[in-house]
Amino acid sequence: MPARNPEDVGRLIVEAINNGDVEAAIAMYEPEAAAPDRQGEVSSGTTDTLRQNTASFIASKPDLKVEVDKVIRAGDIALLYSHWSMTNPEPMSGRPVAVARRQPDGNWLFVVDDPVTLGG
């Protein structure tokens, strides 16, 4: 399912993660997107590293929930502030910051996603 607005990107990636679908989760990123792993090391694009990090996270079978708190749009770019929580493998929460961009087909994808900002 395409992300028709910036808020959809986070919702769709959470659905993919909760459903165990690595490829659907990776599809929410632009090819050159950047996202840090749990240790803060940044992987770029839909490379093997990003795929492995996502697969590893999905393998923990998280029960993940996310809500978008605020979106600031500037044309085809959007800055998203959210909060997430999960109960598995251990209770955690965070306040991620992400940048999404509208694609030529009208869908939105993450360009930068920092989901591991903890302490929310």
N, C-alpha and C positions, 0 to 999 in steps of 0.2 A: 504494500500500500504506500503511495507517495505521501510525502510531507507537504501539504498544501499551504502551510503557514509555519513560521519558525517554531511555535509551540509544539507542533506535531513531531518534530525531529526527536525531542526527548521522550515523548510518549511512545513513539514507535521503536526507539532503541530499547527502552525498558520492556516493552512487549516482547521483542526479539530475545532479549536476555532471559526473561522469565520463561519463555518457551524453549530455551536451549538452542536457539537458531543463530549460530555464529555468523553465517553469511548474510542474514537479514540485518544483524547488528552492524556489520562492516559496511553494508550498503548505505548506511546513514552518514557516511563520511565521504568527503571529496577525496580524490586520489592522492592529493598532497597534504591532507589534513594532519594535524599533530595532536597527540594526546599523551599525557604522562601515565605511567603504570603506577602501581601501588607504592613503589619506592621513589617515585618522582622522576624516573628516567623517561624522557620523551621519545616516543616512536612516531615516525612520520608516514602518513599515507596508509593505504591498504596493503602494506608490506607484510611479510611473514611475522615480523615482530608484533605489529598491532593485532594481527589475526591470532597469534599465539597468546598474547595477553588477554584478549577477549575470550578465547576458548578456555583459558585457565580460570578466568573469573566465572564464566558460565558453568564450568565443571563443579564449582562450589555450590551450585544450585541456590543462588540467592533468591530470596523473596523480596524483590525490589519494588519500591514505590517512589514516584517523583511527582512534584508539582512545580509548575513554573510560577515564580513570584512576580517577575517583571521582565518586560521585553522593551528594549530600546532599538528602534529601527532607523536606519539611514539608507534609504533606497533599497538596494538588494542585499544589504548586510544587516544582521540583527545580533545584538548582544543579549544573551539570556541569563537571568539570575534565577536559580531554582533551589529547591531543597529536596533531598532524597532520604529515604530510610530503608533499611533492610534488616531482616530478622535472622537470616541464615547466611553464612555459617556462624556469624556472631552478630548481635545487635550493633548496628552502626548507623550514623547519619552524617550528612554532609551538606555543604552549600556550594554546589558547583557553579562555575562560570563557563559559558560557552559562546562561541561565535558561529553563526550559521549564515549561509549565503544562498540566495535564490539562484537556481540554475537556469540555463536557457529554456528548459522545458517547463519552468514555473515551479518545480519542486525545490524544497530547501534541504540542504545538507550541512553537517558540521564541517567547519574549517579548522577550528580550535575547540577542543573539549577538555576541560580540566575537572573531571568528576571526582577526584580524590581529595579535594579541599575539605578536610575533616573538621568536625567540631560544631556541626549545625544543630 
